[in-house]
Structures are given as C-alpha cells and as structure tokens.
Amino acid sequence: MRVLVAAVSHGSTISGIQRHALNMASCLLRAPEIDSVHLVIAPWQEQMVYASGLQLDARLILHVREMGRGSIARNTWYYSMLPQLARAIRADVVHFTYPMPVNSPAFCAPVVVTLHDLYPFEIPMNFGVPKFIFNRIVLRQCLQAADAIACVSEATKTMLHRFLPSVSTKALRVYNCVDPQPVADQVCSIEGWGSERFLLCVAQHRKNKNLRLLISTYKKLMDAQRIPADTQLLIVGVSGPETRDLRELIEHWGLDKRVHLRSGLTESQLQWCYRNCEALVAPSITEGFGLPVAEAMLAGCRVVCSEIPAHWEVGAGRCHFVPIDRQGEERLADAIAATLTEAKPRPIDLPELSSSALAREYLALYRRLTSSHAVVRGAAALPIAISERQSL
C-alpha cells in the first residue's frame, strides 16, 4: 500500500501539527503492509524532517514541492497540484495531516484528513476577523470532501458532532502518536539557559492557550513568595496572534528576566525541559488533544492542567486539574504551589498512544477505505463502521 502524507504547512520549526505529521509517518513505517510512505513538504520544512531521522527508512520517499509560503499559495497548491502528485505516484490513500482544500473529483484514491480541533467555530478569536471566516469555509469544505475524518481525540470528535453534524458520520478517533523518548542529555543545550529552576508551558501564542492567565498566576505566586524566589517561567511555542500582548504584559510587570518565550527547540531540547522542569502547566481554555500533558507524563513530570475534556482524556487520575472559571488564577496558583511540594512521579506508559497501536488503526482505516473506494467515489461517503475503544 502506497500512502501519500500531505504535510505542507507554514512553519519551519516544530509545532503540534508538524509533530503530528512526522509521528504519523513514523507510525506508518512500522507497518510491514505499507510499501511506501510519500511525505510531501515545502522547502522550508526540509531541515525539520532531516532532524527527525525519518529519511533513514528506505520506504520513506520525500517530495519537496516549490510554492509560495503564504496562505493563498498553499491552499491553491493543495487544491490544484496535490491531486497530480497522487496520480503520479499511484497513491492508494492520500492523508491530509490537517484540513486544507480538497479537490475531491481530481483524486484517484480515498482522502483522509486529520482533524485536530474545531477552533474556527469554537474559539474564532484564535484567528481574528476576518480570518476565522476563511478558516471556517476551508474547514467545512475539506471535511465535506474527505472520505474519512480522523479525529485526534474524543473531545474533538464531540466538537465535530456539535458544530458540523452532517459530516460526523465519517469521523473516527485516532489519537496523536506519543511514544516515550530517549532520556535527554543531562546538560542543557538551550542557548542562554542554564541550571535555572523553572515552570514549563508548551503552547503556541493563541487565545485558547490562556497564557495571560499563566503569567498573571506566576506573578501572583512570586509576589506572595509561594514558590522559590529563583523559579522562572519558560513558555515554549511558536509565535501567534497573542505574542505582542504577551510581550507587553511581561514588560509591564517587569518580568523580562523571569518569563521567557522560546521557540524552535529541537526534540531533545524539549525532552530535556520536560525532565528538568519543576512542573508542566497547561491552563488552556480548550484543546483538541493534550499533547504536552501526555508528553510530560511519559517523561515523569508533575502536571497542572485545566479541567477540560481533552486533558481529562489523556491525564485522568494522573494530573492536578484546575477549573478555569472566575477564580481561575487563585485555583491555578494553589494547584501549582501544592504540586511543587510533591515528589516527582515516575514516567508512565500510554500504550494507546504508541506508534505500534496507531499503526494498526491507520492500516485498518486505509483498508476499509480502499476496499470500498469504488463504491464510495462518485457518491456520498459512507459512514465508517468502527469499534469504539475506551478513553484513556
């Protein structure tokens, strides 16, 4: 079976979507039934792929396609050029790693799209006006045109049924792949960072990540001397619509030397952060999947996170959960202070998020689609019969 994995996106450094694409390709390469994985990226993503080590597998075929980096150029490429590539390599399945425009009649193979979240509907100010309108249009078109929708969590699947019930019959849950990583170097290799005691947050600078609350809570803890005076706050994530406001807030409160915004960390550097931080703090208002929470637990990290469905799905019984309400700052401060008095937990296993388990799920989905493709193509996509699994 030949699988074309479409992973072209704007970023050149690791983000949640980029990591999903690389992890998914790695999962597929574990299945001997997969003859080849054709990973298509843009030129600015090459270094990221080479750093992942994926290209060492002979069954991975990398396609680097020239295009403009802007949103319109990438959307146009997905709609007009990707079907040509799929035909040229005689793909059996085409898998979009996130929603982009799908020219369904032009494809000769079934199309799967990974759905990470419903942010354009759930929290439109993540994008601002009028961008969220465009994002809604693209998301709706993609999900209607795809043959199957792989939701990264039950939380995302529930949101899909709420906002776009007409396409939810095509949806199934396939978790993000989160495998335990090798023990990181004991010596920090992050430039300008040494042996500081720190709280960690891994989040893009968007509204749903609730970073303003995190920074204000950190200041509250420091002012009240509830955490050690040398504790710093490290926020790892790519810039976004909230970046300017966050920097202004940090400067206004005189926290320039204490709150650090970093991006572009390598996988080993990020793993070092998980293993050496005092605690991971994830105060998001909403998430499609709690990736930092899962990674932190695998690394043996204390975790304080918001009480939302996506976090419950991966961390129930193993994290300090905080209701994010009018008393959110006080509740979050209490949870962080309490967590730091506890011993660090042992790394845990999350077998349902492992690459071997997810490789089987992807393969089962692809087989169903390819076997029924002649019937489905040209008509409305049939609901996918799946056996539900228990949540983590």
Summary of the structure (lengths in Angstrom):
residues: 392
radius of gyration: 21.0
end to end distance: 30.1
largest distance: 66.3
contacts: 1300
relative contact order: 0.13
helix: 44%
strand: 15%
